[in-house]
């Protein structure tokens, strides 16, 4: 009975944390839009999704990663569905899945948190490029894609987001770990 109660509480906690991260992913872009110079370059949906992977686990994080850009596209019209929201759903799902899976498998030290985060960031950005390429190649959306576009959109334009993620995510994960609030 105690094991069932603990499992139920953990499942409920994962559900509640995931709902909170989804809400943050939907709302943070409104806040960063108030900073015209770098607002969109902060990639505000990425932070809560990656944190969800670390905190709730790879599958909960992946679910939030897929849902957030699609729901935001349908409700608010941004990001546009094709190709942005579709490619972003794949990207964010991979971010959260890789971060959550590696955090679960590797040591919980600050060095490995950075390893997890960097691996997730690289894999997610590669998946965004692949998804965008597939959508364009399949004729589902207009545009051109090449290495320079992938490099520009995923690295050069995202430098503020990369810096923010490298500072904030390990700090938040470490604080939550020390306070025994990690569910993963």
N, C-alpha and C positions, 0 to 999 in steps of 0.2 A: 504494500500500500504506500509506503514512504517513497519507494522508487517510482511508482506511478505518479505520485504528487510532484516529485522533483522533475520528472519528464514533462508533465503537463505544464508546470511553471516555466520550465526552460522553453518549451514550445510557444507558450503564450508570450514570454519575454521576447523571443525571436520575432514573433509576429508583430508585437508592439514596437520594437526597435525598428523593424523593417518598414512599418507604416510611417514612423517618424522620419526615417531616412528618405522615403519616397516623398513625403510632404516637403522636406528640405530641398530635395532635388527639383521639385516643382516651383518652389518659392524663391530660392536663392538667386535665380537669374533676374528676378525683378529688382533685387537689391543691388546686384553688381551692374545692372543697366544704368544705375544712377551715376556711375563713373565712366563717362563716355570714352575716355582715352584708353582704358584697359579693361573695362567691364566684361566684354565678351571674351577677352583673352585670358580671363581668370578661370574659364571653364567651370562655372559654378555647379553644374550638375555632377561633375566628376567626384568632388570631395565626399558628399554623402554616400554615393554609390560605392566608392572604394572603402570607405569606413564600414559600410554595411557588410562588405565581404570579410573584412578583418574581424568585425565584432560578432556578426550573426552566422558567419560561415559562407562557404562558396555558393551553395545553392540559393539561399535567401538573398545573398548579394546579387547573384546572377538574375534572379527574378526582378529585383528592384532595378537593376541595370537595363533590362529589356523593357520594363514597363515605363520608366520615367520619361525617356524622350518621346515614346509613342503617345503616352497619355498627354504630355505637355503639348505635343503637336496637335492632337485632336481637340484639346480644351482651349488652348491659347493661340494656336496657329504658328507657334515657334517652338522648336525649329521646324522648318518646312518638312513635310513628310518625305518627299523624294528629292534628293538622295539623303539629305542630312539626318532626319530622325531615324530612318532605317539603318544607315551606316553607324549612327551613334548608338543605337540599341545594341548592335553587335559589339561595338567597341566597349561600351560600359559593362555589358554582360561579361566580357572577357576580363576587364579590369578587376571586377569584383570576384569573379571565379578564381582567377590566378592568385590574387591577394589572399583570399580566404583559404584556398587549398594549400598554398605554401606556408601560410601562417600556422595552419593546422599540423603540417608535416615537419616543419623545421623548428629549431630552437626559438624560444621567445625572447631572445636578446635584441638589443637595439640594432646591432649589426644585421641580424637576419630580418628584422622589420624593414630595414632599408633594402635588403636583397629582394624581399617579397614585393615591396613597392616598386622598385625599379623594373623587376621582371614583369609585373602587371602593367606598368606604364608602357614598356616597349611592346609587349604582346598586344595590348589594346590598340595602340597606334597602328601597328601592322595590320590588325584586323579591320580597322577603319579604312585603311588604304585598299585592302583587298575587297571589302564590301562595296566601297564606292566604285572601284574598278569593275566589279561584277555587274552592278546596277547600270553603269554606263555601257559596258560591253554588250549586255543583254538588251540594250535599247529601252530600258525602263525609265531612263532619264537622259536629258541632254548634258553634254559637257565633254571635257577632255580630262584625262588623268594621266599623270606620269610621275616619275620619281620626284621631279622638282615640286609639283603640286603637293604630293604627300609630305615631302620634307618641309615645305613652307607651312602648310596647314597644321601638321601634327607636331612640329618642333619649333620652328621660328616664331610663328604667331602665338604659340602656347608657352613661351618662356615664362611669363608671369605665373601661369597656372602650374607649371612644373616646379618652380621655386616654392610657390605656396604649398603644393602637395608635399614636397620634400621636407618642408618645415613643419606643417600642421599635422599631417597624418601620423608620423612616428611619435610626435609629442602627445597627441590625443590617445593613441593606442597604448603608449606607455603609462599614461595617467590612469586610464581605465583598467589596464592590467594590474597596476599596483593596488587599485581599489577593488579588485576582484569583480569587475563588471563586464568582463569579456565572456561571451557565450560560446565562442569558437574554440 
